[in-house]
Amino acid sequence: MRVRTVWASLVVMASALVCLPAMAAGSQHGFWSTPTIHGYGKIHYVADGSFQPKADQTYKIVFTLTKAPKAPNKVNSALDHVARTVNIFV
């Protein structure tokens, strides 16, 4: 049950961070950032987002990696989601 709560929180957080206005402005220089895992897991900080990670909390998350990338030279999309989560919470 606890994993579902964390997963639901991640879905809400992802929805808040990746919204239509953000995608429209995504071509601006400096809009996306990758503070911890450079070049992967792009995020955009939203100051008034509905979910803000708290530095004093411990978050435990489980990821499922079930599919290989579409081509050997492409990044696995599941690993990009892991990188995005690390960039948000670290």
C-alpha positions as CSV (number, residue, x, y, z in Angstrom):
1,M,0.0,0.0,0.0
2,R,2.9,2.4,0.8
3,V,4.4,1.8,-2.6
4,R,1.1,2.9,-4.2
5,T,1.1,6.1,-2.2
6,V,4.7,6.9,-3.3
7,W,3.9,6.0,-6.9
8,A,0.8,8.2,-6.8
9,S,2.9,11.1,-5.4
10,L,5.4,10.6,-8.2
11,V,2.6,10.8,-10.8
12,V,1.2,14.0,-9.3
13,M,4.7,15.5,-9.2
14,A,5.5,14.5,-12.8
15,S,2.1,16.0,-13.9
16,A,3.0,19.3,-12.1
17,L,6.5,19.4,-13.5
18,V,5.6,18.5,-17.1
19,C,2.5,20.5,-18.1
20,L,1.4,22.0,-21.4
21,P,2.7,25.5,-20.7
22,A,6.1,24.1,-19.7
23,M,6.3,22.1,-22.9
24,A,5.4,25.2,-25.0
25,A,8.2,27.1,-23.3
26,G,10.6,24.2,-23.5
27,S,12.7,25.6,-26.4
28,Q,13.9,28.5,-24.2
29,H,17.6,28.2,-23.3
30,G,18.0,27.2,-19.6
31,F,14.4,26.1,-19.3
32,W,15.3,22.4,-18.7
33,S,18.0,21.4,-16.3
34,T,19.8,18.3,-15.2
35,P,21.4,19.2,-11.9
36,T,22.5,15.8,-10.6
37,I,22.7,13.4,-13.5
38,H,24.0,15.7,-16.2
39,G,22.4,15.4,-19.7
40,Y,19.7,12.9,-18.6
41,G,16.3,13.2,-16.8
42,K,15.5,16.8,-17.8
43,I,13.5,18.7,-15.2
44,H,12.0,22.2,-14.9
45,Y,11.5,23.7,-11.5
46,V,8.1,25.1,-10.8
47,A,8.2,27.4,-7.7
48,D,4.4,27.0,-7.0
49,G,4.0,23.4,-8.1
50,S,1.4,21.3,-6.2
51,F,4.0,18.9,-4.9
52,Q,7.4,20.1,-3.6
53,P,9.9,17.5,-2.3
54,K,10.9,18.2,1.3
55,A,14.6,18.0,2.1
56,D,13.9,16.6,5.6
57,Q,12.0,13.6,4.3
58,T,13.3,10.2,3.2
59,Y,11.7,8.9,0.0
60,K,11.9,5.3,-1.0
61,I,11.0,4.5,-4.6
62,V,11.0,1.3,-6.7
63,F,11.4,1.4,-10.4
64,T,10.6,-1.4,-12.9
65,L,12.9,-1.8,-15.9
66,T,11.2,-4.2,-18.3
67,K,12.0,-3.0,-21.8
68,A,15.2,-2.5,-23.7
69,P,15.7,0.8,-25.6
70,K,14.4,0.8,-29.2
71,A,17.9,0.9,-30.5
72,P,21.3,0.0,-29.0
73,N,22.5,3.6,-29.2
74,K,19.4,5.1,-27.5
75,V,18.9,5.7,-23.8
76,N,16.4,3.4,-22.1
77,S,13.4,5.5,-21.3
78,A,12.9,3.8,-17.9
79,L,16.5,4.8,-16.9
80,D,15.7,8.4,-18.1
81,H,12.7,8.4,-15.6
82,V,15.1,7.2,-12.9
83,A,17.5,10.1,-13.8
84,R,14.6,12.6,-13.7
85,T,13.5,11.4,-10.2
86,V,17.1,11.7,-9.0
87,N,17.4,15.2,-10.5
88,I,14.2,16.2,-8.7
89,F,14.9,14.7,-5.2
90,V,18.7,15.2,-4.9
